[in-house]
Amino acid sequence: MLNRFLFHIVLLVTFTAAVSSASQNMPEPAPRDACPVCGMFVAHYPDWVGTVLYMDGASHHFDGAKDLFTYLLDMKKWAQERSAETIQSVTVKEYYGLNRINAQAAFYVVGSDVLGPMGHELIPFATFEDAETFMRDHRGKKIYRFTDIDKDILSSLKSGIFE
């Protein structure tokens, strides 16, 4: 629990500095860039891309917010050579406009009838109002903020069981 708290504090400080420029400085995934969590080629799913940009200019791309959070919540497993302290910014594609937005500022809907490349997904939105509209239209179960997302939520997405 303490590790999760410290992780979110580090990310909060890191992302606060990058909120306004996060989407402008993000590299696009190359055709052969694979998601470090599932191995899928990310460029095949441009509407779902999440990206972690490190201070040294390196980046990792993901085929959805679910794999992005899987990575962030267990960097020792997925990025042994990296740490949360070296992250410059993290973005996700918001569902309606398909624009890159700061992952920490996003609202995420779970349990909807919309599936991502890897099944049930955290569907990101720039505004709470958009998340509410989507939840009504697509039978979503709940809206989460960045710091609310934990391994239990990711597990529910993988199993498809939402309370």
C-alpha positions as CSV (number, residue, x, y, z in Angstrom):
1,M,0.0,0.0,0.0
2,L,2.8,2.4,0.9
3,N,4.5,1.6,-2.5
4,R,1.3,2.4,-4.4
5,F,1.0,5.7,-2.4
6,L,4.6,6.7,-3.1
7,F,4.2,5.8,-6.8
8,H,1.2,8.1,-7.1
9,I,3.0,10.9,-5.3
10,V,5.9,10.7,-7.7
11,L,3.6,10.6,-10.7
12,L,1.6,13.5,-9.4
13,V,4.7,15.7,-9.1
14,T,6.0,14.5,-12.5
15,F,2.8,14.9,-14.4
16,T,1.9,18.3,-12.9
17,A,5.0,19.8,-14.6
18,A,4.0,18.3,-17.9
19,V,0.2,18.7,-18.1
20,S,0.2,21.5,-20.7
21,S,2.8,20.1,-23.0
22,A,2.3,16.3,-22.6
23,S,0.4,15.7,-25.8
24,Q,2.6,17.9,-27.9
25,N,5.9,16.2,-27.1
26,M,4.8,12.6,-27.4
27,P,6.3,10.4,-30.1
28,E,4.0,8.3,-32.2
29,P,4.5,4.5,-32.1
30,A,6.6,3.1,-35.0
31,P,5.1,0.2,-36.9
32,R,7.2,-2.3,-35.0
33,D,6.8,-0.8,-31.5
34,A,5.3,-3.6,-29.3
35,C,3.4,-3.1,-26.1
36,P,5.8,-4.1,-23.3
37,V,2.9,-5.8,-21.4
38,C,1.2,-7.9,-24.1
39,G,3.5,-7.7,-27.1
40,M,0.9,-6.4,-29.6
41,F,2.1,-3.9,-32.2
42,V,0.7,-0.7,-30.9
43,A,0.6,1.2,-34.2
44,H,-2.2,-1.2,-35.4
45,Y,-4.5,0.3,-32.8
46,P,-4.0,4.1,-33.1
47,D,-7.3,5.0,-31.3
48,W,-6.1,3.2,-28.1
49,V,-2.5,4.4,-27.8
50,G,-1.1,5.2,-24.4
51,T,2.5,6.4,-24.1
52,V,5.1,6.8,-21.3
53,L,7.8,9.3,-22.2
54,Y,10.9,9.3,-20.1
55,M,13.2,12.2,-19.3
56,D,15.9,10.8,-21.5
57,G,13.6,10.8,-24.5
58,A,12.9,7.1,-24.6
59,S,9.3,6.0,-24.7
60,H,7.1,2.9,-24.3
61,H,3.7,2.7,-26.1
62,F,0.7,0.6,-25.1
63,D,-2.4,-0.7,-27.0
64,G,-4.7,0.6,-24.3
65,A,-4.9,2.2,-20.9
66,K,-5.3,-1.2,-19.2
67,D,-1.8,-2.3,-20.3
68,L,-0.4,1.2,-19.5
69,F,-1.6,0.9,-15.9
70,T,-0.5,-2.7,-15.6
71,Y,3.0,-1.4,-16.6
72,L,2.9,1.6,-14.2
73,L,1.7,-0.3,-11.2
74,D,4.5,-2.9,-11.5
75,M,7.4,-1.3,-13.2
76,K,9.8,-3.7,-11.5
77,K,8.3,-6.4,-13.6
78,W,7.8,-4.6,-16.9
79,A,10.6,-2.0,-17.0
80,Q,13.4,-3.2,-14.7
81,E,15.8,-0.6,-16.1
82,R,13.3,2.3,-15.4
83,S,11.6,4.0,-12.5
84,A,8.6,6.2,-12.0
85,E,11.0,9.1,-11.0
86,T,12.3,9.2,-14.6
87,I,8.9,9.5,-16.2
88,Q,8.4,12.9,-17.9
89,S,4.8,12.4,-19.0
90,V,2.1,9.8,-19.7
91,T,-0.7,10.2,-22.2
92,V,-3.8,8.3,-23.3
93,K,-6.1,8.8,-26.3
94,E,-9.5,10.1,-25.2
95,Y,-12.3,8.2,-26.6
96,Y,-14.5,10.8,-28.4
97,G,-11.9,13.1,-30.0
98,L,-9.0,10.6,-30.2
99,N,-6.7,13.4,-28.9
100,R,-3.8,12.6,-26.6
101,I,-4.5,13.8,-23.1
102,N,-2.6,13.7,-19.8
103,A,-3.3,10.3,-18.3
104,Q,-3.5,11.7,-14.8
105,A,-6.1,14.3,-15.7
106,A,-8.3,11.7,-17.5
107,F,-11.6,10.1,-16.3
108,Y,-11.7,6.3,-17.0
109,V,-14.9,4.3,-17.5
110,V,-14.9,0.6,-16.8
111,G,-17.4,-2.1,-17.5
112,S,-18.9,-0.8,-20.7
113,D,-19.9,-2.6,-23.9
114,V,-17.0,-1.1,-25.8
115,L,-14.0,-3.4,-26.0
116,G,-10.4,-2.4,-26.8
117,P,-7.8,-4.5,-28.6
118,M,-7.3,-6.6,-25.5
119,G,-10.9,-6.9,-24.4
120,H,-12.4,-4.9,-21.5
121,E,-10.7,-1.6,-21.2
122,L,-10.3,1.6,-19.2
123,I,-11.9,4.0,-21.6
124,P,-10.3,7.5,-21.1
125,F,-12.1,10.8,-21.3
126,A,-10.9,14.4,-21.0
127,T,-14.0,15.5,-19.0
128,F,-16.3,14.0,-16.4
129,E,-19.3,15.0,-18.5
130,D,-18.0,13.0,-21.5
131,A,-17.3,10.0,-19.2
132,E,-20.9,10.3,-17.8
133,T,-22.4,10.4,-21.3
134,F,-20.4,7.4,-22.4
135,M,-21.3,5.5,-19.3
136,R,-25.0,6.1,-20.0
137,D,-24.7,5.3,-23.7
138,H,-22.5,2.2,-23.3
139,R,-23.7,0.7,-20.0
140,G,-20.5,1.5,-18.1
141,K,-20.3,0.6,-14.5
142,K,-18.0,3.2,-12.9
143,I,-15.8,6.2,-13.5
144,Y,-12.3,6.3,-12.0
145,R,-9.6,8.8,-11.7
146,F,-5.9,8.0,-12.3
147,T,-5.0,7.5,-8.6
148,D,-8.0,5.2,-8.0
149,I,-6.8,2.6,-10.5
150,D,-5.2,-0.4,-8.8
151,K,-4.5,-4.0,-9.5
152,D,-7.9,-5.1,-8.4
153,I,-9.6,-2.9,-11.0
154,L,-7.2,-4.3,-13.7
155,S,-8.0,-7.8,-12.5
156,S,-11.8,-7.1,-12.9
157,L,-11.1,-5.8,-16.5
158,K,-9.2,-9.0,-17.3
159,S,-12.0,-11.2,-15.9
160,G,-14.8,-9.1,-17.3
161,I,-16.6,-9.1,-13.9
162,F,-17.6,-5.7,-12.6
163,E,-19.3,-5.0,-9.2
